Amino acid sequence: MSGARGVPCGDASFCEGGELEFTHRKLSIEQGRSLKAISVSNVELYRLMPTPVYVYMQKNQKYVAIKSPLDFFSHQDIQKIIRLPQIYMTEFADLLGPIRNAAKAIRYAMDQSAYTIKDHSGKWKYPDVNLGVPSFVTSDSIWKKASQIWSSKMAVEPYTVAIFVDHLCSPIPAEEMEKAREGDIDGFELAILRSSWAVFLALQLGYFNPGYLNRLRAESFSRSVNHADIAFPRSEEEELIQYVFRILPEIQIHALAEENILKLKSRIAEKLRFRMERSKEKIKPEERLKLSIFGEKGFLSAG
């Protein structure tokens, strides 16, 4: 899925260039019949694209990709396509409904019972967040929704986590997104994956504060982009960021399995082990959200 900044499409008015690894960069009219049309006015700026994004080139009579999965539209990007009646995504976007719904349900529950957090010095963090500790029932419901993303084999594709977290959290600050994308495409994508996993694992560990998760995402993204690894963590937050950077040292598109996630020796690993064992016991196979970017219904070749 590299090539987040843009895709070579033969029309400089739409994109800036870059490589791309998803299966189809161009689609014939016949292949494009299954695409999902979306009004340009409905595009939410700085949100991650869930599939490749295509435009129809009348001159070539082909659908040409202008955005990779996990790319985004900036204000400048939108101006380039503002006169188009619509853009197109693959039908894979329709399969993301359960992921979006789970994220929205968790966000709603957190917003209803947001609470503050103390840092390692004992001071209150994030005073802008409403007081009130979520009840056990609410906490258990949030944890269960987040845990449904794991497969029965306790594995999940990083892409799935990224899309889930993008619907759960507020967008990463626009300036940081644009700067990261322009500076290093691969570094941008790695930062997206790492920051998403930091939030996802924080949910597994019981952090259900929306303000905290937004800040954790932004902090993880910024540290990854700036190569600011944490050598000596001073808090569990920093320990979690360090842990994520170690299990995701580079871009990973295939599923991260339990053995990959728990391979490090740390307090984070021990806490996650307990939570993942509980997930095996409490989440039924039919409750798990099955989604893959590979194969016939995905946008990457299974081979």
GILIN-V949643 format. One line per field, one symbol per residue. ss: DSSP state (H for helix, E for strand, C for the rest). psi: psi as a letter, one per 30 degrees, with the letter a starting at -180 (. if undefined). A space follows every 10 residues. Layout:
ss = ???
psi = ???
This chain:
ss = CCCCCCCCCC CCCCCCCCCC CCCCCEEECC HHHHCEEECH HHCCCCCCCC CCEEEEECCC CEEEEEECCC CCCCHHHHHH HCCCCCEEEC HHHHHHHHHH HHHHHHHHHH HHCCCCEECC CCCEECCCCC CCCCCHHHHH HHHHHHHCCC CCCCEECHHH HHHHHHHHCC CCCHHHHHHH HHHCHHHHHH HHHHHHHHHH HHHHCCCCCH HHHHHHHHHH HHHHHCCCCC CCCCCHHHHH HHHHHHHCCC CCCCCEEHHH HCCCCCHHHH HHHHHHHHHH HHCCHHHCCC CCCECCCCCE CCC
psi = glhfelkkgg jffelflllk glejekklee efffljkkke ffkkkgkkkf lkkllkjeef hlkkkfklkg alkleeeeff gffkellkll ffefffeeee eeeeeeeeee efhkllkkaf fgkklhffkk ljkkleeeee eeeeeefffk lfghlkkeee eeeeeefell kkkeeeeeee eeejeeeeee eeeeeeeeee eeeefgjhje eeeeeeeeee eeeeeghilj eikfleeeee eeeeeefifl kkflkklefe egfkjleeee eeeeeeeeee efjleffkjj kkflaefagk kf.
